[in-house]
Amino acid sequence: MDPDPAPRPQDVARAAADPGDPLAALRAVASLRKLADTLEFTQVENALRAGHGWPEIAAALGVTRQAVHKKYVRRITPELRERNHR
């Protein structure tokens, strides 16, 4: 028997907005935050692979180039780090 599938993001979002059980809602908020962080990192790497620079990525995220660079430069693959070190 397969284990239970991971909850769908829309179900987790619904749980996060439900005022009926604040602790369950907070757990759902924490799950969404982790998912958002993972997705953001993946898309930063995808943007770099596609040839976008730190200024473009920063603008898309609504932060400064320095902020996004500091957050991700040590986490991205070395190949991307070298190619996009500007």
N, C-alpha and C positions, 0 to 999 in steps of 0.2 A: 504494500500500500504506500502510495506517495505521501510525503509530509504535506501539511497544509500549505497552499501557495501563499506567497507574500501578499499582504493586503494591498489593494489598489490605492494609488495616491489619492484619488477622489474620496475613497472611503476614510482614509486617514484624515484628510482635510475636513470631512464632515464630522468626524469624532472630535477634532480639535476645536470646532466651532460649537459643539454641543454643551450648553450650560448645565446639563443634568448631572454630570460627574466631572467636576473640575480636575481631579487628579488624573483621570483617564484622558481628559482633554490636554492636560500638560504633557503627558507621555506622548500623545499624538503630535503635539507641537514640536517636541524634541525630535521625533522621528522625521517630521517634515523638514526641520532644520538640517538634519544629517543628509537627507535626500537632496535638498537644495545645494548644500555644500559640495556633495559628490557631483551633481550635475554641472555646477558652475566650474569646477576644476576640469571636468571632461571637456566642456565647451571652450574653456581657455586654451587647452591643448589643441583642440580642433581648429580654433581660430588661428593659432600660431602655425599649425601645419598648413593651413589654407593661405598663409602669407600675410596675415594681418599683424600689425605691430601693436606694441603695448598701448600707444595712445588710442588706437581704435577700440581695443578691448576695454580700456578704462572708460571710454565714452559710452560704450554699450552697457556697462555696469553702473554708470553714474558715479564713478570714483575717479581719483587722480591716477595718472600713469604711475607715479611713485608708489601709491597704495597697492595697486594690482601687481606691479612688478615685485614689490617686497613680499606680498602674500604668496606668490606662486613661483618665483624664479628658482627657488631651491627644490621645488616639488616636481617641476616638469622634467621630461627626459633630457639627458645631457645633449643629445643631438639638437633638440629644440632650443636649449639654453644657449648653445654656441651660435646657432643660426640666427637667433633673435636677440642677441645681446646688443642692444642699442640704447 
